[in-house]
């Protein structure tokens, strides 16, 4: 499935800043066998004094921007054409949950895709007793790792309520889970915490979700802004699979990936440093059109 994508993100500040430095992870990239980017362009207004597009440790495209003159706003506009490839149907080659630890022990690398980066606590996702108990109650050593991953994603979808007003970008997953509501970031962080509690490496993926559902199917939650879902390592044979706990589905051609990391802190779409005063406002809009 091919898509035309347009994203607009803007920030306005109460007073002009002095020097500012910003890092944006907004440009989608090719993913072998899963995603092909035909074109992509990120416009920044005002134009920065310096810009460098590079990649971070996990391979995400990163735009490093420097502003020398005072600014009272920043506007980002992304336009991209992306083809999301359908995954080939395959057998569940993941081991049973009880055998995953042995396969992890046999994985000796520390490359960016190494599951060892995604197993322990990260900046936004630590161990929580309530989430651990929730995951443990769902675990069955006779199930495969993939079956366990999908069961966790479905259970979180059933347990929590999507509510865009209930949390902020800084809400810890323990709080979102305790209140049983949140947005895709919260659903994903809770799922990551649950999977890691069972010894399953899990990471965070940011991207876009198509806004036009297939005929007769409901519109998916989270389609008006950037979306988030989960990647889980299911053993040496199965590798990484992606699930969307917000919508209780395996990730497919409806999901266009932008960046991935251990949690939201690794893939913040826009972050930086500036000195200003007064209130800050922001806006975001996303348009994903199948072609």
C-alpha positions as CSV (number, residue, x, y, z in Angstrom):
1,X,0.0,0.0,0.0
2,X,1.3,3.4,-1.0
3,X,0.6,6.6,1.0
4,X,1.0,10.4,0.6
5,X,1.7,11.7,4.1
6,X,1.6,15.3,5.3
7,X,2.5,16.3,8.8
8,X,2.4,19.7,10.4
9,X,3.9,20.4,13.9
10,X,4.3,23.9,15.3
11,X,5.3,25.6,18.5
12,X,4.8,29.2,19.6
13,X,6.7,30.8,22.5
14,X,5.6,33.6,24.8
15,X,8.8,35.6,24.0
16,X,11.5,35.4,21.5
17,X,14.3,33.0,22.4
18,X,18.0,33.5,22.1
19,X,20.0,30.7,20.4
20,X,18.1,27.4,20.0
21,X,19.1,23.9,19.1
22,X,16.5,21.3,18.0
23,X,16.5,17.7,17.1
24,X,13.7,16.3,14.9
25,X,12.9,12.7,14.2
26,X,10.2,13.1,11.6
27,X,11.6,11.7,8.4
28,X,10.5,8.1,7.6
29,X,13.2,5.8,6.2
30,X,13.5,2.6,4.2
31,X,13.0,-0.6,6.1
32,X,14.2,-3.7,4.2
33,X,11.3,-5.9,3.2
34,X,8.8,-3.7,5.1
35,X,8.8,-0.1,3.9
36,X,10.1,1.9,0.9
37,X,10.3,5.7,1.0
38,X,9.9,7.1,-2.5
39,X,10.3,10.8,-1.5
40,X,10.5,12.8,1.7
41,X,11.0,16.4,2.6
42,X,11.0,18.2,5.9
43,X,10.6,22.0,5.7
44,X,11.4,24.2,8.8
45,X,10.2,27.7,9.3
46,X,12.1,29.9,10.1
47,X,15.0,28.4,8.2
48,X,17.7,27.4,10.7
49,X,21.2,28.8,10.5
50,X,22.5,25.2,10.2
51,X,20.9,21.9,9.5
52,X,22.4,18.4,9.5
53,X,20.5,15.2,8.6
54,X,22.1,12.2,10.1
55,X,21.2,8.9,11.8
56,X,21.1,7.9,15.5
57,X,22.3,4.7,17.1
58,X,19.1,2.8,16.2
59,X,19.2,4.0,12.5
60,X,16.5,6.7,12.8
61,X,16.9,9.8,10.5
62,X,17.6,12.7,12.8
63,X,17.6,16.4,11.7
64,X,19.8,18.6,13.9
65,X,18.9,22.2,13.7
66,X,20.6,25.4,15.0
67,X,19.0,28.8,15.2
68,X,21.3,31.8,15.8
69,X,18.7,34.5,15.6
70,X,15.9,35.0,18.1
71,X,12.7,32.9,17.3
72,X,9.2,33.0,18.7
73,X,7.9,30.0,16.8
74,X,9.0,26.9,14.9
75,X,6.9,25.1,12.2
76,X,7.7,21.7,10.8
77,X,6.0,20.5,7.6
78,X,6.7,16.9,6.4
79,X,5.7,15.7,3.0
80,X,6.5,12.1,2.1
81,X,5.4,9.2,-0.2
82,X,5.8,5.8,1.4
83,X,5.0,2.3,0.3
84,X,4.3,-0.1,3.2
85,X,4.9,-3.7,2.1
86,X,2.6,-6.6,3.2
87,X,4.4,-9.1,5.3
88,X,4.4,-12.6,3.9
89,X,2.3,-15.1,5.8
90,X,4.7,-17.3,7.8
91,X,4.6,-20.0,10.5
92,X,5.1,-19.1,14.1
93,X,8.7,-20.0,14.5
94,X,9.1,-18.4,18.0
95,X,10.1,-20.7,20.9
96,X,7.9,-21.4,23.8
97,X,8.1,-18.6,26.4
98,X,10.2,-20.8,28.8
99,X,12.9,-21.3,26.1
100,X,13.4,-17.6,25.2
101,X,16.0,-17.0,27.9
102,X,18.3,-19.6,26.3
103,X,18.0,-18.0,22.9
104,X,18.8,-14.6,24.4
105,X,21.9,-16.0,26.1
106,X,23.1,-17.3,22.7
107,X,22.7,-13.8,21.1
108,X,26.2,-12.3,21.6
109,X,25.9,-9.1,19.6
110,X,25.3,-5.5,20.7
111,X,24.3,-4.2,17.3
112,X,21.4,-1.7,17.1
113,X,18.9,-4.5,16.6
114,X,20.2,-6.6,19.5
115,X,17.4,-7.7,21.8
116,X,19.7,-7.0,24.8
117,X,19.1,-3.2,24.4
118,X,15.4,-3.8,24.9
119,X,15.2,-6.1,27.9
120,X,16.0,-4.0,30.9
121,X,14.6,-0.8,32.3
122,X,14.8,2.3,30.1
123,X,14.3,6.0,30.8
124,X,10.5,6.0,30.4
125,X,9.8,2.3,31.2
126,X,10.8,0.7,34.5
127,X,9.5,-2.3,36.4
128,X,6.0,-1.8,38.0
129,X,4.6,-4.4,40.4
130,X,1.0,-4.0,39.1
131,X,2.0,-4.3,35.4
132,X,4.2,-7.3,36.3
133,X,1.4,-9.1,38.1
134,X,-0.9,-8.3,35.1
135,X,1.6,-9.8,32.6
136,X,2.4,-12.8,34.8
137,X,-1.3,-13.7,35.1
138,X,-1.4,-13.9,31.3
139,X,1.8,-15.9,30.8
140,X,1.7,-19.6,30.0
141,X,5.1,-21.3,29.5
142,X,3.4,-23.6,26.9
143,X,2.5,-20.6,24.7
144,X,5.0,-19.4,22.1
145,X,6.6,-16.0,22.5
146,X,4.6,-14.6,19.6
147,X,1.3,-15.9,21.1
148,X,2.3,-14.3,24.4
149,X,3.1,-10.9,22.7
150,X,-0.2,-10.9,20.9
151,X,-2.1,-11.9,24.1
152,X,-0.5,-9.1,26.1
153,X,-1.4,-6.5,23.4
154,X,-5.0,-7.7,23.2
155,X,-5.3,-7.8,27.0
156,X,-4.1,-4.2,27.4
157,X,-6.5,-3.1,24.7
158,X,-9.3,-4.7,26.5
159,X,-8.2,-3.4,29.9
160,X,-7.5,0.2,29.1
161,X,-9.6,3.0,27.5
162,X,-8.4,5.3,24.8
163,X,-8.8,8.9,26.1
164,X,-6.7,11.7,24.6
165,X,-7.4,14.0,27.6
166,X,-6.4,11.6,30.3
167,X,-2.6,11.8,30.2
168,X,0.2,14.0,29.1
169,X,3.5,13.2,27.3
170,X,5.2,12.8,30.7
171,X,2.7,10.4,32.3
172,X,4.5,7.3,33.7
173,X,3.1,4.0,32.4
174,X,2.4,2.9,36.0
175,X,0.0,5.8,36.4
176,X,-1.7,5.2,33.0
177,X,-2.2,1.5,33.8
178,X,-3.5,2.2,37.3
179,X,-6.1,4.6,35.9
180,X,-6.7,2.3,32.9
181,X,-6.8,5.0,30.3
182,X,-4.5,6.9,28.0
183,X,-3.3,7.4,24.4
184,X,-1.2,5.2,22.1
185,X,2.0,6.3,23.9
186,X,0.6,5.0,27.2
187,X,-0.7,1.7,25.7
188,X,2.7,1.1,24.2
189,X,4.7,1.9,27.3
190,X,2.4,-0.4,29.4
191,X,2.9,-3.2,26.8
192,X,6.7,-2.7,26.8
193,X,6.8,-2.9,30.6
194,X,4.6,-6.1,30.6
195,X,6.6,-7.8,28.0
196,X,10.0,-7.0,29.6
197,X,8.6,-8.3,32.9
198,X,8.2,-11.7,31.2
199,X,11.7,-11.6,29.8
200,X,10.6,-10.6,26.2
201,X,12.7,-7.7,24.7
202,X,10.4,-4.9,23.6
203,X,10.7,-1.5,22.1
204,X,8.8,1.5,21.0
205,X,7.9,2.5,17.4
206,X,6.6,5.9,16.3
207,X,4.9,6.6,13.0
208,X,1.6,7.2,11.2
209,X,-1.7,5.3,10.9
210,X,-3.9,5.5,7.8
211,X,-6.9,7.8,8.3
212,X,-9.2,6.1,5.8
213,X,-10.4,2.7,7.0
214,X,-11.3,-0.1,4.5
215,X,-15.0,-0.2,3.6
216,X,-17.2,-1.5,6.4
217,X,-14.5,-1.3,9.0
218,X,-14.3,1.2,11.9
219,X,-11.7,4.0,11.9
220,X,-8.7,3.2,14.0
221,X,-7.9,5.2,17.2
222,X,-5.0,7.6,17.0
223,X,-5.2,8.4,13.3
224,X,-5.2,12.2,13.7
225,X,-1.7,12.5,15.2
226,X,1.5,10.5,15.2
227,X,0.9,7.0,16.4
228,X,2.9,4.5,18.5
229,X,3.1,0.8,18.7
230,X,5.4,-2.0,20.0
231,X,8.2,-4.1,18.6
232,X,9.0,-7.4,20.4
233,X,11.8,-9.9,19.8
234,X,10.4,-13.4,19.5
235,X,13.5,-15.5,19.2
236,X,16.4,-16.0,16.8
237,X,14.2,-17.7,14.1
238,X,11.2,-15.4,14.3
239,X,13.1,-12.1,15.0
240,X,11.1,-8.9,15.6
241,X,7.4,-8.6,15.2
242,X,5.2,-5.5,15.7
243,X,1.9,-5.2,17.5
244,X,-0.5,-2.3,18.1
245,X,-2.0,-2.6,21.6
246,X,-4.1,0.6,21.1
247,X,-6.0,-1.2,18.4
248,X,-5.4,-4.9,19.3
249,X,-3.8,-5.9,16.0
250,X,-0.6,-7.0,14.5
251,X,1.1,-4.2,12.6
252,X,0.6,-4.3,8.9
253,X,0.2,-2.1,5.9
254,X,-1.9,0.5,7.8
255,X,1.2,1.5,9.9
256,X,4.0,3.7,8.5
257,X,7.1,3.7,10.7
258,X,9.2,6.8,11.4
259,X,11.5,5.9,14.3
260,X,12.1,3.1,16.9
261,X,13.9,2.9,20.2
262,X,13.7,1.6,23.7
263,X,10.8,3.9,24.7
264,X,9.5,7.4,23.8
265,X,12.6,9.1,25.1
266,X,14.6,7.6,22.3
267,X,12.3,8.8,19.5
268,X,10.8,12.1,20.6
269,X,9.6,13.7,17.3
270,X,10.8,17.2,18.3
271,X,13.1,18.1,21.2
272,X,15.6,20.7,21.9
273,X,17.0,23.5,24.1
274,X,16.1,27.2,24.1
275,X,15.7,30.0,26.5
276,X,12.4,32.0,26.5
277,X,9.6,33.1,28.9
278,X,5.9,33.0,29.0
279,X,3.5,30.3,27.9
280,X,4.2,27.8,25.0
281,X,1.5,26.5,22.7
282,X,1.7,23.7,20.1
283,X,-0.4,22.1,17.3
284,X,-0.1,18.9,15.3
285,X,-2.0,17.6,12.3
286,X,-1.5,14.5,10.2
287,X,-3.0,13.5,6.9
288,X,-2.3,10.0,5.6
289,X,-3.9,9.3,2.2
290,X,-3.8,5.9,0.4
291,X,-3.0,6.2,-3.3
